[in-house]
């Protein structure tokens, strides 16, 4: 199969950069029902532009290019050992070309392999079938949405919903609770795969497999088809909206299966995926390894653009310009809901950097700075760094550290997605800082807002995603969602959607 590695490389690149038509259609529908003047509408405008940019330039849709999971069906006699070897070579090659971010980290040492290879990564699952060709399906599921996966053991008691029993009404409560708890941290509007039953491990696996279905298909089981439809309708009524800003579109897909279980166990497992729903597949000639057919998409048809010419995120003239280094007076004048445009120096810092800064001095002056929760995809071209993808990561992971970092180093703004908790909110109020919300997944849009790389610290120690990158921002848009006066959009939306969830519980 002399062409197999090249076929896998093309599958990886297209999955990372080109959303399938069913996902594009679902996002187009979300744009149609959301008012462009709302925060969710503005976020969808950026998302739509980002999807088109990624396809145009073959750049990663989201900087978190996810955990590659391959589901492969092979005819009897296929050399699965050689196939797995060539898939790993294709993964390493795509990473070197900047189509994937280095995401494989040793769980003991914390060291990034740099090529997306390691124990368990990528995940490759083989299955034999009686067809003559090889079917390869790939899903790239990022860490933010992966962290919002959830498993319920029913009967159980759920916030705002009360008791969930071992029946379909109890299953529905679990599903709606799963959507509610994801909020903006899972980059809503999202899609979910659900498994009713199984054991703890198989239930999660079957739930993830449901994400390989197209969003516009119909479940062959009429009972589950009805449940899928009801869950989408009721999830949208919760008012979570894009990125958890509040709005009408919270879920673009719900796919449910059932598996037999032990009498003592009743699991409901939910695999949550973000709007950047990257999933494609190919049929491979078993003799040559060449692609015979694409699944989910027809490459002979032009890619249908999300945004019409001249549409998308528009400046209104009411945006507030932020030019670091920021003063306390400037920051305390900001309030929740303000849209800002950042021009000037900006730094990135994620999990490893926050932990580092608790025990070491900063390698550069962070007083008055903006710290962006981002693990960018970077390319080194002839000794010069270029930003290839740079959307935000989920900020709540930094909640144990952020208040101390703000106090110690004099930060005036931290920026990411999904919001932060009470400890950080208190620090913003005490020290005069704000939380800025960028649009999750919009990696190509924001890469263009970071045209200059001034340097990098701790690259060898922490690796590309976790290093402290020095950027110069140009018209980088974000929304103030937590201000220095104790206000939090995230707490407001969480309460409002929780109230809506209670109405579902009352009906049940």
Secondary structure as UniProt FT lines:
FT   TURN            2..3
FT   HELIX           4..17
FT   HELIX           21..33
FT   TURN            36..37
FT   HELIX           39..57
FT   STRAND          67..74
FT   TURN            76..77
FT   HELIX           80..96
FT   TURN            97..98
FT   TURN            107..109
FT   TURN            119..120
FT   STRAND          123..128
FT   STRAND          134..141
FT   HELIX           143..146
FT   TURN            147..148
FT   STRAND          150..153
FT   STRAND          156..158
FT   TURN            159..161
FT   STRAND          162..164
FT   HELIX           168..182
FT   HELIX           183..186
FT   STRAND          190..197
FT   HELIX           200..209
FT   HELIX           210..212
FT   TURN            215..216
FT   HELIX           222..237
FT   HELIX           242..244
FT   STRAND          251..259
FT   TURN            263..264
FT   STRAND          267..273
FT   STRAND          278..284
FT   TURN            286..288
FT   STRAND          291..295
FT   TURN            299..300
FT   TURN            309..310
FT   STRAND          320..322
FT   HELIX           328..332
FT   TURN            336..337
FT   STRAND          339..348
FT   HELIX           351..359
FT   TURN            367..368
FT   STRAND          370..372
FT   STRAND          377..381
FT   TURN            382..383
FT   STRAND          384..389
FT   HELIX           395..398
FT   HELIX           399..409
FT   STRAND          413..417
FT   HELIX           422..431
FT   STRAND          434..437
FT   TURN            440..441
FT   HELIX           443..447
FT   TURN            448..449
FT   STRAND          452..457
FT   HELIX           459..462
FT   TURN            464..466
FT   STRAND          468..482
FT   TURN            484..485
FT   HELIX           489..507
//
